[in-house]
Amino acid sequence: MNKLTTTLTLWGSALLLSLGTLQAKAADPEHGTLTFSKSQGPYSELFISGVQPLLEKQGYSVKYVDLSDLQQADLVLNDGEVDFNVEQHTAYMENFNRSHDGHLVALTPIPTVPAGIYPGKKTELSQVADGDTVAVPNDASNTARAYALLQKIGWIKLDPKKDLATVTQRDIVENPHKLKFTELKSLTIPSVRTDFDYIIITGSIVYNAKIDPATALATEDILPHLLLQLVVREEDKDKTWAQDIKKAYESEEFLSWLASHNDGLWFVPSYQ
């Protein structure tokens, strides 16, 4: 081996060692593998497509556990069996913490699919008539979202003394069209949409039912506590890996990627 070859070999070895060191430092050296609970919905898919590649560039590896039931996903997260999830808003998380002695915290809002009113038998809001039927979700936070949306489009008026986050059908003080509301499990609403004049469905349901978000007749103004969140255990919130996930969601690279992959489905929060 001549002197030049020896020098190049040593230089190349030093470069590889340097690159390896940089990669090791980029990821949390104590937590290089990230595990999250994955559901069959838009939020897990968004993470996998848009955020996971950014974390892998930093040297992280990512694994997931399939858990379609959000309560079970939170139980697993609270017990430390996974590191994070991206499937819930603050209202759901806080209710879980109260009900299950949970210690979950939200690190940052993430892109969210708004609830919307969609055609049933009728295809335009202007077609609304007395006695029309509207299907709405029956779980508390999404029920409130539905009635807040109906107030937004002027079909009902809610008691102004009530918090929009907790309103129910009993808080309707004006219903000039005498609309009839049927509260159903969110998952079942798309399959019975032609039984109603209009339906109201939330983001994950729109996605899973393969409904074109562009067909929404109106969408909600998402209240802050209904924005989806990156959620971890309280004891992990300041750890390097958790902050790296947060930074990936808030990064210009991710937001640029999302801008080119958003067909109208996503509401993107402001990170300024």
ROGUTI-890995 format. One record per residue (C-alpha): residue in one letter; x, y, z. Coordinates in Angstrom, 2 decimals, padded with zeros to 5 digits, always signed. Example, Ala and Ser with C-alpha at 12.3 -4.5 7.8 and 13.67 -1.06 7.14 Angstrom:
@resn=A u=+012.30 v=-004.50 w=+007.80
@resn=S u=+013.67 v=-001.06 w=+007.14
END
This chain:
@resn=M u=+000.00 v=+000.00 w=+000.00
@resn=N u=+001.55 v=+003.33 w=-001.04
@resn=K u=+001.56 v=+006.49 w=+001.04
@resn=L u=-001.32 v=+008.12 w=-000.89
@resn=T u=-003.51 v=+005.04 w=-000.57
@resn=T u=-002.76 v=+004.82 w=+003.14
@resn=T u=-003.61 v=+008.50 w=+003.61
@resn=L u=-006.92 v=+008.18 w=+001.72
@resn=T u=-007.84 v=+005.05 w=+003.66
@resn=L u=-007.18 v=+006.76 w=+006.99
@resn=W u=-009.09 v=+009.87 w=+005.87
@resn=G u=-012.04 v=+007.76 w=+004.74
@resn=S u=-012.10 v=+005.87 w=+008.03
@resn=A u=-012.01 v=+009.12 w=+009.96
@resn=L u=-014.88 v=+010.51 w=+007.84
@resn=L u=-017.03 v=+007.43 w=+008.45
@resn=L u=-016.29 v=+007.60 w=+012.16
@resn=S u=-017.21 v=+011.28 w=+012.18
@resn=L u=-020.48 v=+010.68 w=+010.32
@resn=G u=-021.34 v=+007.85 w=+012.65
@resn=T u=-020.72 v=+010.09 w=+015.63
@resn=L u=-022.92 v=+012.82 w=+014.17
@resn=Q u=-025.75 v=+010.38 w=+013.55
@resn=A u=-025.53 v=+008.99 w=+017.08
@resn=K u=-025.72 v=+012.50 w=+018.50
@resn=A u=-028.69 v=+013.45 w=+016.33
@resn=A u=-030.95 v=+010.85 w=+017.97
@resn=D u=-031.48 v=+010.52 w=+021.71
@resn=P u=-028.64 v=+008.11 w=+022.62
@resn=E u=-030.71 v=+006.70 w=+025.46
@resn=H u=-033.89 v=+006.25 w=+023.42
@resn=G u=-033.15 v=+005.57 w=+019.78
@resn=T u=-036.28 v=+003.52 w=+019.06
@resn=L u=-039.65 v=+005.28 w=+019.22
@resn=T u=-042.85 v=+003.26 w=+019.63
@resn=F u=-046.33 v=+004.65 w=+019.10
@resn=S u=-049.87 v=+003.31 w=+019.08
@resn=K u=-051.20 v=+003.27 w=+015.52
@resn=S u=-054.85 v=+003.48 w=+014.56
@resn=Q u=-056.59 v=+003.02 w=+011.23
@resn=G u=-057.04 v=+006.70 w=+010.60
@resn=P u=-055.54 v=+009.84 w=+009.10
@resn=Y u=-053.42 v=+010.91 w=+012.04
@resn=S u=-051.24 v=+007.80 w=+012.24
@resn=E u=-050.92 v=+007.81 w=+008.45
@resn=L u=-049.86 v=+011.46 w=+008.49
@resn=F u=-047.20 v=+010.72 w=+011.09
@resn=I u=-045.86 v=+007.72 w=+009.13
@resn=S u=-045.78 v=+009.57 w=+005.81
@resn=G u=-044.69 v=+013.04 w=+006.87
@resn=V u=-043.02 v=+012.97 w=+010.28
@resn=Q u=-041.41 v=+009.54 w=+010.61
@resn=P u=-038.98 v=+010.16 w=+007.71
@resn=L u=-037.71 v=+013.29 w=+009.46
@resn=L u=-037.07 v=+011.37 w=+012.66
@resn=E u=-035.34 v=+008.59 w=+010.77
@resn=K u=-033.01 v=+011.20 w=+009.25
@resn=Q u=-031.99 v=+012.02 w=+012.81
@resn=G u=-031.13 v=+008.41 w=+013.50
@resn=Y u=-034.32 v=+007.23 w=+015.19
@resn=S u=-036.04 v=+003.99 w=+014.34
@resn=V u=-039.82 v=+003.90 w=+014.65
@resn=K u=-042.10 v=+001.00 w=+015.57
@resn=Y u=-045.84 v=+000.89 w=+016.11
@resn=V u=-048.45 v=-001.16 w=+017.93
@resn=D u=-051.87 v=-001.46 w=+016.25
@resn=L u=-054.52 v=-000.17 w=+018.66
@resn=S u=-057.71 v=+001.14 w=+017.08
@resn=D u=-059.42 v=+001.77 w=+020.43
@resn=L u=-058.26 v=+005.14 w=+021.76
@resn=Q u=-058.95 v=+004.36 w=+025.40
@resn=Q u=-056.83 v=+001.23 w=+025.15
@resn=A u=-054.15 v=+003.24 w=+023.38
@resn=D u=-054.08 v=+005.71 w=+026.26
@resn=L u=-053.92 v=+002.93 w=+028.84
@resn=V u=-050.94 v=+001.43 w=+027.05
@resn=L u=-049.28 v=+004.85 w=+026.81
@resn=N u=-049.94 v=+005.62 w=+030.46
@resn=D u=-048.31 v=+002.32 w=+031.43
@resn=G u=-045.22 v=+003.14 w=+029.37
@resn=E u=-045.67 v=+000.33 w=+026.84
@resn=V u=-045.53 v=+002.88 w=+024.01
@resn=D u=-043.92 v=+006.30 w=+023.88
@resn=F u=-046.60 v=+008.50 w=+022.31
@resn=N u=-049.77 v=+008.71 w=+020.28
@resn=V u=-051.22 v=+011.22 w=+017.82
@resn=E u=-054.92 v=+010.36 w=+017.87
@resn=Q u=-056.60 v=+012.58 w=+020.45
@resn=H u=-057.47 v=+016.14 w=+021.30
@resn=T u=-056.92 v=+017.81 w=+024.65
@resn=A u=-060.52 v=+017.32 w=+025.76
@resn=Y u=-060.28 v=+013.55 w=+025.35
@resn=M u=-056.87 v=+013.40 w=+027.04
@resn=E u=-058.02 v=+015.40 w=+030.04
@resn=N u=-061.09 v=+013.20 w=+030.42
@resn=F u=-058.86 v=+010.11 w=+030.28
@resn=N u=-056.57 v=+011.54 w=+032.96
@resn=R u=-059.54 v=+012.21 w=+035.25
@resn=S u=-061.16 v=+008.84 w=+034.66
@resn=H u=-058.08 v=+006.61 w=+034.81
@resn=D u=-055.66 v=+008.48 w=+037.07
@resn=G u=-053.68 v=+009.21 w=+033.95
@resn=H u=-050.54 v=+011.27 w=+033.60
@resn=L u=-050.62 v=+012.20 w=+029.94
@resn=V u=-049.65 v=+015.60 w=+028.55
@resn=A u=-049.96 v=+017.29 w=+025.17
@resn=L u=-046.72 v=+018.57 w=+023.63
@resn=T u=-048.00 v=+020.36 w=+020.54
@resn=P u=-051.12 v=+020.61 w=+018.40
@resn=I u=-050.88 v=+018.73 w=+015.13
@resn=P u=-052.78 v=+018.98 w=+011.83
@resn=T u=-056.42 v=+018.15 w=+012.40
@resn=V u=-059.34 v=+017.20 w=+010.17
@resn=P u=-062.32 v=+019.42 w=+011.09
@resn=A u=-065.80 v=+018.11 w=+011.68
@resn=G u=-068.13 v=+018.92 w=+008.81
@resn=I u=-071.74 v=+018.78 w=+007.73
@resn=Y u=-072.10 v=+016.57 w=+004.66
@resn=P u=-074.91 v=+015.76 w=+002.25
@resn=G u=-077.42 v=+013.08 w=+003.13
@resn=K u=-080.53 v=+013.10 w=+001.00
@resn=K u=-080.00 v=+016.81 w=+000.39
@resn=T u=-076.93 v=+018.24 w=-001.29
@resn=E u=-077.01 v=+021.95 w=-000.43
@resn=L u=-077.41 v=+023.89 w=+002.81
@resn=S u=-079.91 v=+026.11 w=+001.04
@resn=Q u=-082.26 v=+023.14 w=+000.70
@resn=V u=-082.89 v=+022.94 w=+004.45
@resn=A u=-086.59 v=+022.79 w=+005.31
@resn=D u=-088.78 v=+022.45 w=+008.36
@resn=G u=-088.53 v=+019.04 w=+009.98
@resn=D u=-085.31 v=+017.99 w=+008.26
@resn=T u=-083.31 v=+015.24 w=+009.93
@resn=V u=-079.67 v=+015.54 w=+010.95
@resn=A u=-077.41 v=+012.73 w=+012.20
@resn=V u=-074.81 v=+013.83 w=+014.76
@resn=P u=-072.13 v=+011.93 w=+016.72
@resn=N u=-073.22 v=+010.71 w=+020.15
@resn=D u=-069.94 v=+010.98 w=+022.09
@resn=A u=-069.82 v=+014.07 w=+024.28
@resn=S u=-067.05 v=+016.17 w=+022.74
@resn=N u=-068.11 v=+015.44 w=+019.15
@resn=T u=-071.78 v=+016.04 w=+019.96
@resn=A u=-070.83 v=+019.51 w=+021.18
@resn=R u=-068.82 v=+020.10 w=+018.00
@resn=A u=-071.85 v=+019.18 w=+015.90
@resn=Y u=-074.21 v=+021.60 w=+017.63
@resn=A u=-071.58 v=+024.36 w=+017.55
@resn=L u=-071.30 v=+023.81 w=+013.78
@resn=L u=-075.07 v=+023.96 w=+013.37
@resn=Q u=-075.05 v=+027.26 w=+015.22
@resn=K u=-072.21 v=+028.52 w=+012.99
@resn=I u=-074.30 v=+027.95 w=+009.85
@resn=G u=-077.32 v=+029.62 w=+011.45
@resn=W u=-079.63 v=+026.64 w=+011.80
@resn=I u=-079.88 v=+026.71 w=+015.59
@resn=K u=-079.02 v=+029.00 w=+018.47
@resn=L u=-077.38 v=+027.70 w=+021.62
@resn=D u=-077.64 v=+029.05 w=+025.15
@resn=P u=-074.95 v=+031.78 w=+025.20
@resn=K u=-074.24 v=+031.06 w=+028.84
@resn=K u=-073.06 v=+027.55 w=+028.00
@resn=D u=-069.51 v=+026.56 w=+027.06
@resn=L u=-069.43 v=+025.50 w=+023.40
@resn=A u=-067.14 v=+022.64 w=+024.39
@resn=T u=-069.86 v=+020.98 w=+026.45
@resn=V u=-073.16 v=+021.91 w=+024.82
@resn=T u=-075.82 v=+019.27 w=+024.27
@resn=Q u=-079.15 v=+019.15 w=+022.47
@resn=R u=-080.76 v=+020.46 w=+025.67
@resn=D u=-078.84 v=+023.73 w=+025.23
@resn=I u=-080.57 v=+024.58 w=+021.94
@resn=V u=-082.69 v=+027.65 w=+022.60
@resn=E u=-083.80 v=+028.33 w=+019.04
@resn=N u=-084.53 v=+025.79 w=+016.29
@resn=P u=-086.56 v=+027.69 w=+013.69
@resn=H u=-086.63 v=+024.82 w=+011.19
@resn=K u=-087.69 v=+022.36 w=+013.89
@resn=L u=-084.81 v=+020.13 w=+012.85
@resn=K u=-084.79 v=+016.60 w=+014.22
@resn=F u=-081.47 v=+015.36 w=+015.57
@resn=T u=-080.48 v=+011.72 w=+015.90
@resn=E u=-077.32 v=+011.02 w=+017.90
@resn=L u=-075.44 v=+007.95 w=+016.65
@resn=K u=-072.06 v=+006.32 w=+017.00
@resn=S u=-069.71 v=+008.23 w=+014.72
@resn=L u=-068.57 v=+005.11 w=+012.89
@resn=T u=-072.10 v=+004.21 w=+011.83
@resn=I u=-073.14 v=+007.60 w=+010.43
@resn=P u=-071.63 v=+007.29 w=+006.92
@resn=S u=-073.39 v=+003.97 w=+006.34
@resn=V u=-076.82 v=+005.50 w=+007.04
@resn=R u=-076.26 v=+008.89 w=+005.45
@resn=T u=-079.10 v=+008.48 w=+002.95
@resn=D u=-081.52 v=+007.96 w=+005.84
@resn=F u=-081.00 v=+011.59 w=+006.85
@resn=D u=-081.19 v=+014.92 w=+005.13
@resn=Y u=-077.75 v=+015.90 w=+006.45
@resn=I u=-075.01 v=+014.25 w=+008.49
@resn=I u=-072.25 v=+015.64 w=+010.67
@resn=I u=-069.03 v=+013.64 w=+010.91
@resn=T u=-065.58 v=+014.22 w=+012.35
@resn=G u=-062.21 v=+014.02 w=+010.67
@resn=S u=-061.16 v=+010.44 w=+011.23
@resn=I u=-064.60 v=+009.26 w=+010.09
@resn=V u=-064.34 v=+011.32 w=+006.90
@resn=Y u=-060.99 v=+009.69 w=+006.19
@resn=N u=-061.89 v=+006.11 w=+007.07
@resn=A u=-065.18 v=+006.23 w=+005.14
@resn=K u=-063.25 v=+007.55 w=+002.13
@resn=I u=-065.52 v=+010.58 w=+001.88
@resn=D u=-064.11 v=+013.41 w=-000.21
@resn=P u=-063.50 v=+016.30 w=+002.24
@resn=A u=-064.26 v=+018.70 w=-000.60
@resn=T u=-067.91 v=+017.59 w=-000.42
@resn=A u=-068.36 v=+019.14 w=+003.04
@resn=L u=-071.12 v=+021.75 w=+002.96
@resn=A u=-069.53 v=+023.56 w=+005.91
@resn=T u=-066.79 v=+022.83 w=+008.44
@resn=E u=-066.33 v=+023.76 w=+012.06
@resn=D u=-064.11 v=+026.44 w=+013.51
@resn=I u=-061.93 v=+024.09 w=+015.53
@resn=L u=-061.83 v=+025.09 w=+019.18
@resn=P u=-058.33 v=+024.92 w=+020.72
@resn=H u=-059.16 v=+021.97 w=+022.97
@resn=L u=-060.33 v=+019.99 w=+019.93
@resn=L u=-057.08 v=+020.27 w=+017.99
@resn=L u=-055.33 v=+016.91 w=+017.79
@resn=Q u=-052.20 v=+016.64 w=+019.90
@resn=L u=-048.89 v=+014.83 w=+020.17
@resn=V u=-049.36 v=+013.11 w=+023.55
@resn=V u=-046.75 v=+011.56 w=+025.85
@resn=R u=-046.47 v=+010.69 w=+029.53
@resn=E u=-045.78 v=+013.64 w=+031.78
@resn=E u=-042.47 v=+012.16 w=+032.91
@resn=D u=-041.28 v=+012.05 w=+029.28
@resn=K u=-042.30 v=+015.51 w=+028.11
@resn=D u=-038.84 v=+017.10 w=+028.40
@resn=K u=-036.83 v=+014.16 w=+027.11
@resn=T u=-034.82 v=+014.68 w=+023.96
@resn=W u=-036.76 v=+012.14 w=+021.88
@resn=A u=-040.12 v=+013.68 w=+022.82
@resn=Q u=-038.92 v=+017.17 w=+021.96
@resn=D u=-037.52 v=+015.88 w=+018.66
@resn=I u=-040.97 v=+014.58 w=+017.67
@resn=K u=-042.48 v=+017.93 w=+018.62
@resn=K u=-039.89 v=+019.80 w=+016.57
@resn=A u=-040.49 v=+017.52 w=+013.58
@resn=Y u=-044.21 v=+018.38 w=+013.55
@resn=E u=-043.42 v=+022.09 w=+013.80
@resn=S u=-040.60 v=+022.03 w=+011.25
@resn=E u=-040.63 v=+023.91 w=+007.96
@resn=E u=-039.74 v=+020.66 w=+006.21
@resn=F u=-042.86 v=+018.89 w=+007.46
@resn=L u=-045.14 v=+021.87 w=+006.85
@resn=S u=-043.79 v=+022.21 w=+003.31
@resn=W u=-044.40 v=+018.50 w=+002.70
@resn=L u=-047.94 v=+018.80 w=+004.06
@resn=A u=-048.73 v=+021.81 w=+001.89
@resn=S u=-048.05 v=+019.67 w=-001.18
@resn=H u=-050.08 v=+016.71 w=+000.17
@resn=N u=-053.13 v=+018.53 w=+001.52
@resn=D u=-056.25 v=+017.95 w=-000.57
@resn=G u=-058.36 v=+020.08 w=+001.72
@resn=L u=-058.55 v=+017.46 w=+004.46
@resn=W u=-056.24 v=+019.13 w=+006.96
@resn=F u=-056.47 v=+022.20 w=+009.16
@resn=V u=-052.90 v=+023.16 w=+010.05
@resn=P u=-052.34 v=+024.92 w=+013.39
@resn=S u=-050.07 v=+027.94 w=+013.67
@resn=Y u=-046.76 v=+027.20 w=+015.38
@resn=Q u=-045.68 v=+030.81 w=+015.78
END
